[in-house]
């Protein structure tokens, strides 16, 4: 296969990718090398890249994922809502992503959308809104991610059903991507590859251009239809590739031609490992061949001398070997199974680089029966001899796609005449194509975009807004779980937040100054005053950021709650990673800013193997000064953790740290002693008492100690079940059982007016009654969403808030049924596990509050 050279246009596109953040629309007639250029960019860009496509087959061929799987979009139309020209963050559907997916979005720098002609306008806006939302950069198109759109608008169109278009037509002029709001507001640079590699006949190239641009005249149509042949024979089908509009037609021709061949049939089955959807199989699941079968190769292999679309005839075959002879080759090709991969993306923990992750593989001989294939599957292929059956062409551009698969008019045969109507391309596409900039305009856009990109890189490095958002979320989560974390940890978090807040204030002022200085500079790298200012700022910020990083390394937060530790570990780890990256990269600017050096340092950045964990396991718990026997306390911690691991139970269900402190201080020796220890009731003492007592008695014997249970104050007597019922102290318990609301307290504690300050729950309730959504309230008040959700529980319990505003009737019914087996001793985890995933803990607590209200 001849290798397409890297022409100046390829370099121009790569410069836009590596030196700007400009949205790029890369197009070109069929055969101009768009697929080759994508491979070239993937190999030569330093940016963190992901490739997506609208269909599974297109995604496999591009070496990427489908748009729906990458973004986990539902298969429903997206209705945009704007506020001041950008997506309204308060009206977006909430899509919940796991930390790995969010990390991919956060680190993404370049998103390539291949076969963009098939991408609908609403999907383009949904991609934009999702990236703005998850990256917390609402003011930037696609959340600051550079987007490269690849495709030929004259080829396959987006699929939109009539019902869907009735809804979408209120928002869009057409279903095409260029009528999306984000593209209309942020026009891409329009680069068209103009060197055609597929066709080499000037007459045919000129004819294709006329078809593409809707400027065919009768003479051109006559020339095209002169290749019409009324009666296509079986011999014609045997000697040509037929392109049809539908799979059934292609299958009929292929099966008929295969059956007509003499000799034995051989069957070859594919081998699939891992996750690889049947609808995305790039070759036949069962390949049936005979000697003499006309086949098409489905993959490139330079060493074996075949490429995607190469046509040949099976010359030898047995159960273990296939050989194919092609007209242009002297020797047979011995074909072996090839492998296709289904990829996703993940973030490397040490570098934070986005890497491909192979989810599954498909192995099969890269051959397909090639007497006929559909026009759709012919995209990207080239044939010397072609029969086109376009009598049932059903979308604009289909005939152009079919014609452009052929190398020249000499090898073209039409099984049905082409009508002028079937050649008509959508006027909206033709109009969009007139937006193409000329060479001078493209150069001007590049010059301006390059300077803006350097400004974005520099100001973005010193911009701590993202850290501020994370800090706000962390503060909200700490407040939610403040009763579950240690006092020293709360003081540490307050100190850490104050330091970071102060640094964020300095950052906001400096980035505004830096932006103005970069704007005024003719050349950032040679401007002495600007370089001096960058170096001075780098020295200051590097020191202050390192202080933040060191504080996180020495975090003193501790909790016995799994739920609290999971949330706090994640948010503080994200803060650590973000602050470390800022500190490490800003440190490289203490000697000045050179773009290429900065990029090199960024690519070489390695993150430390630091994993923040505040869960109160033995590994993470420090022995306090109030513990009389530290060695025993440490042994008790290890025993407690061993029991938790063996029985898969959280700490509080075995023995919390307070209980272990009492064990180490008072040295109980019998079960009746254990019952006087905090947290030990009869059931717990029977379950775990023997193990703890043995450890304590061994320690006492070894160190010649006596019990101190005689000086311990007796535990307060528990209220009887009857007393509890009379008080209605049925609890709305948190997921790990550490916090609850008493309904009597709620009933008594109607929102009180304070002279100086309104209670925080009342503020949330007031905003909710004003019609604001919970996520909007959380952002406005700087709390985590779970915090404001919890604020509303007392108002449901007191009857002031109708639960129907928060939980649908259908969900209420499911939750009420699950709550029939609820026991406040075990918490809500078992209830949550029995319900659908889309039902949250907050919704369960709301229903429980409503249920208990009805008993009052």
N, C-alpha and C positions, 0 to 999 in steps of 0.2 A: 504494500500500500504506500503510495507516495505521501510524504509528510508535508503538511501545509506549513509554509514558512510564516514566521512571525513578522507581519508587516507593520508599517508605521501606525496604522489605526489601532492595532493591538496594543502598542506601546502607549498611545494616547489614552485609551480606556484604562490601562493599568495605572497611569499617572493620576487620573481622576480618582481611582480607588485608593491609591497609597498616599496621596497628598491633599485630598479634599474630603469633605463630608457631603458633597453634592449628590442628590438623587440622580441616578443615571438610567436612561432608557436606551438599551442597546437593541437595535433592530437590524434588519437586513433581509434581502431577498433570500429565498431558499438556496442553500449551497454556498453561502458566503462565509461560513466558518464560525457561527455563533457558539456551537457546542465546543469546538476546539478552543475558542477564546475563553470559555468558562473554565476549562481545564487549566489553561495557561494562568488565569488569575488565581485559581486555588493553589497553584504551585508557587506563585510569586508575590502574594500579598502577605504583609506582616500582620494584618488585622485578624481578629477572631471572627471566623466566618461560619455561617450556616447556610445551606442551600435547601430551598423548598420548592415544591411544584404542586399544581392543583390536582393531579391524578397520581395514582400509585405507580403506573408504568413510567410516566414522565419523571417522577421522583427517583425511581430505580435507575433510569438511564442517566440522570443528572448526578447520581451519587448523593442523594439527599433524602429528605422526608417529605411526606405530604403536608400541605399547609394545615389541614385539620388535625393531624397527629402531632405536629410540632407545637401548635398553639392550643390543642385540645378543645377546638371549637365545636359547638353543636351544629348539626346540619339544618340550621334554620336561618332565615334572613336576618341581617343585622340592620337595625334602624338607628341612624346617627342622630345625635342631639347636640347642637352647638351652643356655646356661650362665648360671645366675643370672638367668634371665628375659630375656636378650637373645641374639641370634644368636651362636653359637659361631664365632668367626673362624677357628679352626683346622680346622673341618670344612667350610668353604665351598668349592664348586668355584671354581677360579681362572679368571676371565675376563680376558683380556688386552686392554686398551684402548689406543688410540694417544693421543698427547699432546693432540690436539684434543678427543677425547671426554672425557678426564680433566679438561681445562680447563672443559668445559661442566658436568660434574658438580660441580666445585669451585666455580664461580661461580653455580650454580643456587640460587635463593632460593624459588621457588614452582613446584611441579609440579602441573599440572592434569590429572586423569585423567577424561576425558569418557566417557559411556556406561558408567559403572562397574558397572552391573547385570550386564554381560557379563564382568567381570574376575574370574578365579578367585582363591580364597584363597591358593593357593600362589604365584601370580604376584605378589600384593600383598606377600607375605613376601620374595619374591625381589627386588623393587624396594627394599624396606627394607634387606635385607642388602647389596645392591650399593652403595647410597648410603652406608651406614655404612662399608663397606669402602673404597671409593674416596675418600671424604672424610676417612677416618681419625678418625671421630667415633662410636666404637662405643657410647657411652653415650646417644646421642640417637636417637629414632625417625627413620627416613629420613635419618640422618646430619645432622640439623639443618635439613633442607629442609622448608618448609611444604608440606603437601599439601592440595589441594582436590579433593574427589570429587564428580562431578556425575552424576546419573542418577536414574531412577525404578525402584525395585526391583520394581515391579509390571509392568514391561515385559520386555524380552528377558533371558533367563537365561544364565549362563556355560555353555559347551559342555565337557563332560567325558565321556570315553569310559569304558565299564565297566571296562576293564583299568586305566585310570589311577585311577579311583575306588577300586578294590580296594587300591591302594597308598596313596592320599591319605587314605582314610577312617581310617587309623591315627593321623593327625595332626589331622584337621579334622572338625568336627561337620557341616559342609555345604560345598559348593563356593563359596558366596557370599563376597564380599570381606570382609563384616563378621565372618566366622568366622576370618579370618587372625589369626595370633598378634599381629602388630603393632597391628591395630585393636582387638583385645580388650584388649590391655594399655594402649592409648592411645586411649580412646573419643573420637570426633570430636564437635564441637558440631554438632547436628542442626538444620538450618534448612530449613524447608519453605515454598516459595513457594505462596501460597494464593489469589492472584487469577488466575482463569482468563480467558484472552483468546480461547481458541479457541471455546468453547461459550457461548451466551447464553441457553439455555432452562433455567430453574431445575429443571424436572422431569428433564431429561436429565442435568444436572450432578449432581443427587441420585442418580439411577440409576447413573451412572458411579462415584460414591463408594462405593455399596453393592457394586458389582462388585469394586472395588479392595480393599475391606476384608472380603470374604467374608461379607457380611451380607444377601445377597439372600434374599427370601422368595418363595413361590410366586406371589404377586400381582405382584411385580416381574418375575419370569420371564415371566409371562403378558403383561405390558405389552411386554416386549422382543420376545417371539415373535409378538406381534400384527402385527409388521412383516414376518413371513415371507410369501413369495410362492412358490407351488409351481412355477409355470411361468414362468421368466424368458425373455422374448422377445429377438430380435435388436435390436428397437427399444429395449428396456430397457438392453441392453448399450451401445447407441449413445448413450444419453442420460445414463448414469451412469458413475461410476468403480467398478470391481469390485476388491475386495481379496481376494486368495487366499493360501493358505498356501504354494504352491510356484510356482517360476518357470515350469514347463511349462504350468501352468493359465493363468497370465497371458499367456504367449506365444501359446497357442492362441486365446484370446479376442481378443487384439490382431490377430493375423494374419488370423483369420476376419473380423473387422470391417473391416480394411483392404481385404481382397480383395472384400468386398461393395460397396465404393464404386466408382462408375464413374470413368473418367478415367485419365490417364497417371500412372505412378509416377515420382517423382524421388528420386535417391539422393545423399546427402551424406556424405562420408567425414571422419572426424576428422583432425586434424593434431597429431602428437605430436613434441615436441622434448625431447631429454635423457632423463632417467630417469623413466619413468612406467609402472608395472606394469599390464598389461592387466586383471588382476583388480580393480584399483582405478579403472578408468575410470568417471567420474561420469555419463557419458552414453553413448549407443550409438556403437560404432565406426563402424557404417554406419546412418544414419538414412534410412528409407524413408517418404516422405510422398505423399499425394494431396490435392487440394482436398477439404475436408470431413473430413479426419482430425482426430479428437479428440486433443488433445495436452495435456501438462502441462509447465509451465515448471519448470526445475531449478535456477534461480539467482535471486537478488534483484537487481533493477535499478530503483531508484526513478525515475531519469530516464525510463526507457522504460515505467514503470508496470506492471511485472510482478514477481512474487515466487515463491519456491520453493513449488510446489504449486498455483499458479494454473492453472485449467483454461480452455481455449479451443478453437476450431476453426480449422483452416487455411483462410483465405479467399482467398489468392492465393499462387501459387508459380511460380517458374521456376528456372533453374540458379543464379542469383545472388541471389535474393531470396525471403524467406518473410514472409507477413503472417498474423497470427492475430487473430481477433475473439473477445472474451470477453463473456459475457452482461451483466456489470455495467458494461462500458465503451461509450462512445458511438462511439469511433474504433478503427480497427484498430491493432494493434501491429506495427511493422516490426521483425522480429527479426534480430539480427546475431550472428555467432559470439561466444561468450564464452570466457574462458580460466580454467582451473583450474590450480592449482600443486601440485606435490609438494614439500614443504619438509622440510628438515633444519635443524639448528642449528649455529652456529659462534660462536666467541668473537672479538670485535673486538680486535686486538692493542693498540690505543692506549687503549681504555677498559675492556677486559675485560668488556664488556657482551655478553650472549647475543643473537645476532641470527638471524633466519630466513635460511636459504640455500635458494634455489630450485634444486632438482635437475632438475626437468623440468616441462613445461607440456603441457596437453591443451586443444585448441581444437575446439569443435563448437557447433552451434546448441543452445541450452539447452532442448531439447524431447525429450519421450519420448512414445511412443504411450500414451494414457491411458484406453483403455477398461478396462484392467486392470493392476494392479501387485501385487507381493507385500506382505504385511503388514510384513515386515522392512524393505522399502524405503520404506514409508509413514511411518516414524518422523520426526516433526518437521513433517509435512504436515497440511493441513486441507482437507476437501471439503464442499461443500454437499449434493451428492447422491451416495449411496454404496450399492453392493451389497456385502454381506459374505458370502463363501463360506468359512466356518470349519469345515466338516465334518471336515477332516483336521488340525485344530489339534494340534500335536505338542509344545508346551511351555507351561508355566504362564505366564500373562500375555499370550499371543498374542491371545486374544479381546478382552481389555481394550485392547490396543494398537489393534486394528482399530476397536472401538467409539469410542475416544477420538479417532479421525481425523475424525469427523463433527461438524458444527456443531450438529446437533439431531435429535431423533427424526423430525421431519417429512421429512427427506431420507434416512432410513435404510430400506434394503430388505435382508432376509435371504433368501439362496437356500437355506439349510438352517436348520432350527430349532437353537437353542442349548440344549445339555443342561446341567444343573446341574454335571456333572463338568468340562466344559470351562471353566467359570467359576471353578473352585476355584483360589485362589492358594496358594502354598506357606506353610504355617503358620509356618515359620521366618522368612519375610519379614514376616509380620504381627507376630510377636513382636518382631523387630528394630525395627519401626516404633513400638512402644510406648516405645522409649528416647528418643523425641523430647522435648527439654526445652521447658518452657513459657517464655513471654516473660521472666519474672523470672529464671529460671535462665540463660537465654541472656545477659542483661545482666550477671549475676554472673560468668559465665565470661569475658565480654569484659573486665570490669574487672580480674580477676585475671590474665588472659592478657596484657593490655596492659602491666601492671607487670613481669611476667616477661619480656616481650619487650624492654623497655628495659634490664632487667638483662642479658639475653643479648647485646644489642647492645654495651653498655658493657664488660662483662667479656670478651666475644669480641674486642673491639678490642685490649685489653691482653694477651690470652691469646696466648702464643707457642708453644703446644704443636705446632701444625702446622709452624711453623718448626723446632721441635726434631726432629720426625719427618724433615723434609727434610734437616736437618743430619746426622742419624744415617745416612740413606741416602747422603748425599754423602761422609761419612767412610768408609763401607764401600767405596764405589766408588773413592775415592782410594787406599785400601789395596790394592784389587785391582790397580790400575794403577800402583802406586808405582814400579815399575821402569821405567815408560814416561814418567814426567813428570820435569821438571827439579827439581834440588835446591832452588833458590830457591822454586819453586812449592810444594813440600812444606812448607817453612818458612812460606810465606804461608798455606797452608791451616790449618796448626796454630795459627797466631796468630789467624786468622779464627774458627776453631771455638772457641777458648778465650774469645774476646770474646762470641760468640753464646751459648755455654753459660752464661756468667756472667749475661748479660742474661735468659736463660730462667729461671734460678733466681730472679732478682728478680721476674720476671713472675708466676711461680707463687705467690709469697707475696702480691704485691699484688692479684692477681685474687681471691684468697680474702677479703682485707680489703674490697675494693671490693664484692663480692657481699653481704657482711654490711651494709655501709653503705647500699647501695641497698634492701635488704630493710627496713631500719629507717626509711628516709626516707618521709615521707608524700607528698611531691612532689619528684621528683629535680631538676626544673628550678628550684625555688625554695628548696631546702635549701642554705643558705649554707655550712655546714661541708662538705657533700658536694661542692658545686661547687668549693670551695677545694682540696679533696683531689684532685679530678679535674684541675684546672689545674696543680697542682704535679707530679703524676705525668706529665701530658702534656709538660711542659717537659723533665723528665728523660728519658723514653722517646724523645721526638723527637730529642734530641741523640744518644743512644746508638744508636738505629736508623739515624740518618743516617751514623754512623761505619761501621756494617755495610754500608750501601748504598755508601758511598765505597770501602770495602775491595774490594767486588765490582767496582766500576768500574775499580779498579786491580789486578785479579787478575793475578798473575805466573805462573800455571800455564801450562806449554807442553808439548805432546806431539806426537810424530810419528805416533801411532797414531790411525787413523780411528775405530776402535771406542772407544778411551778418550775421544777428544774428543767423540764423539757422546753418550756417556753423561754425561760431566762437564759438557758445555755445557748439556744439558737440565736436570740437577739444579740447577746453579748459577744458570741463568736463572730457574727456578722460585723459588729462594730470593730472587733479586733482585726479581722481581715482587712476591712476598709481603711482603718487608721494605719495599719502596718504598711499597706500599699502606698498610701499617701506619703508616709514618712520616708519609706525607702526610695521612692521616685523623686521626692523633693530634695532629698539628700544629694542626688546626682546633679542638681542644679546649683549647688553651692560654688561650683567653678564656672557657671555660665550655662546658657541654653544653646545647644546645637541640635536641630531636629533629628538628624540621622543617629546621633549618639544617644539621644533620649529614647528613640525607638529601640535601639540595640539594648539599652539598659532595661527597658520595659520587658522585652522578650526574654531576657536572662533572669528576671526577678523570680526568686524562689521564696515561698512562704515557709515560716518555721513550723516544725511539727508540734504545734501547741493546740491542745484541745481543752477548752474551758468546760469544767464540770462542777456544778455547785451541789450536786446531790450528796446527801449526808452519808455516804458510804465510808468505810474505814479509811480508804485511800484519801478521801477529801476532808475528813473531819480532824480539826485540830483539838488537842486536849486542853481544856480550859483550866485556869488556876484553881477553880473551886472543886476540882476532882482530887480526892484524897489519895487514890491509888491509880496513877496514870497507866502503869503497865497492865493492871487488871482491866481498866477501862478499854484499852486498846484491844485486848483479847476478847472482851465482850462485843466490841464493834465487829471484829472479824467473824465471831460466831453468829451474830445477828445477820451479817451480810450473807454468810453461808446458808443460813436457813431461808432468807429471802430469795436467794438464787435457786435453791433446790425446790422451793415450793411456789416460785414465781409470784411472790407477794410483795407489796410495797412495805417500806420500813414501818409505817405507823401501825400496820396490822400484826407486827411481830413485837417490836420494842423500839420506841423512839429514843433519841439521845438523852432526853430528860430522865427516862426510866433507867437507862444504862448508867447515868451519873449517880442515881440513887442506889443502884445495885453495887456500884464501886465504892460508894461512901458508907453505906449501912451494912453491907455484907450479910444478906439474909442466908439462912441455912436450911430452911424448911418451907413447905408450900404455904403454910399459914403466914409466914413472913412475907412471901411474895405478894400475897393479897393486899399488903400494906404499901406496896410499891406503886407509884403512879403508872397507870396504864395496864396494870395486871389485874384482870378479873379472874373468876374461876376457870372459864374456858381457856383463856390464854395461859394461865398457870399450868393447867393440865396438859396443854399442847406443847409448851416449850420450857416449862419450869425446870424439869429434870436436867436438861442440857445446861441451862444457865447456873443452876445450883451446883452441879458437879464442878464446873469451871471455877466458881467462887470458892467452894470448899477446898479444892486442890491448891488454889492460890493462898488461902488462909493457912493451910497446913504447911506449905512451903515457907511461908513468911512468919509463922507462929503468931497469927492474928486471931482476934475474937470478934464475934458479931457486935454491931452497934445498933441493932434494931431497937434496943431499949430506949435510946435517946430520940428515936424518930417519932414525930408527931403523928397520931393516927389519921388515916384518910377520912375525909368527910363521907358520911353515909349517903348512898345513892337513893334517890327518890323511887318510890314504888311505881310499878306500871300504871296503877290507878291514879296516882298523883300526876304522872306525866300526862295521862289522857285528860284529866281535869284541867290541866294547864294548857292543853293542846300544844305541847312542845314537840310536835312532829316537825322534823327539820327538813329544810331544803338543802340537801347536802351537796358540797362540791364533789368533783369527780374522784378525789382521793380521800374525802371524808374529813377534811380539816376545818371547814367553815360552814356555818348554817345560819339561817334566819329563824327566830322564834316568832310564831304567828301572834302570840300574846303581845310580844314586844312591838310587833308591827301595828297591831290593833291599838295599843296604847300610844305608840309613837307616830301619830299622824304628823305629817310634815309641819314642823314647828318653825315659826318665824323667829329669826335671831336678829338682834338689833344691828349687828355689824356685818354679819356674813351669812348668806343663804347656804344651807347645807348642799354639798356637792350633788347628792342624789336628787334633791329638789330642782337644782339647776338643769340637770339632764331631763327630768320629767317635764319641766316647763318648756324646754326646747322641743321635746317630742310632741307635746300638745300643740305647739305652733306649726307642726307639719313637717319638721325636719326629719330626715332619715337618720338611723343610728350611726352609720358610717360617717355621715356628714357631721353629726354631733361629736363623734370621736375625734375627727380631724380638727374641728373648731376648738375643742377643749384640750387637745393634746393628750388624749387618753387612748389606750388600746380599746379596740371594739368590744372585747370581752368585759372591760370595765363598765362601759356605759350600758351594756346589756344587763349586767348585774344590778345597776342602779334602779332598774324598773321593777325588779322582783317584789319589793315591799308594796308597791302601788297595785300590783295584781292581787297580792295577798290581802290588801286592805279593801279591795273592791273599787278603787279609784280609777283603775285602768282595765279596759276590756281586753281580755287575752286575744280576741279575734283580730285585733290590730297587729299582733305579733306572730301568731301561729295559725296556719290555715286549719279549717275544720277537719280536713282529711288527716293532717298530721296529728291534731289533737286526739282523734279517735285511736290512731296507732299508738301514741304515747300512753294514753290512759290504759289501754290494754296491757302494755308492757309494764306499767306501774303497779299492776295487780300483785306482782311478786316482789315489789320494792321493799327493802329493809334498810333503814337508815344506818345500821351498823356496817353494812357492806358498801354503801355509797351508790352512785349512779352508774359506775362502770358496767355492771352486768346489764342494766337497763339499756344503756347506749349500745352495747354489743348486740342486743337483740333487735335493734331498729335499723332501718335503712341508713346508709352513710350520709345522706343529705339532711338528716335530722341532727341538730347540734345539741350540745349540753345545755346551752342557754334556753333553747326551746323546751327541753325536758323540764328544766327548772321552772319555766313559766307555767307549764301545765301542772306541775306539782304544786306550785303556789296557788293556782286556780282551784285545784282539787281540795287543798287544805282550807281555802277560804270558804268553800261550800259547807265545811264541817263546823265552822265557827257559829 
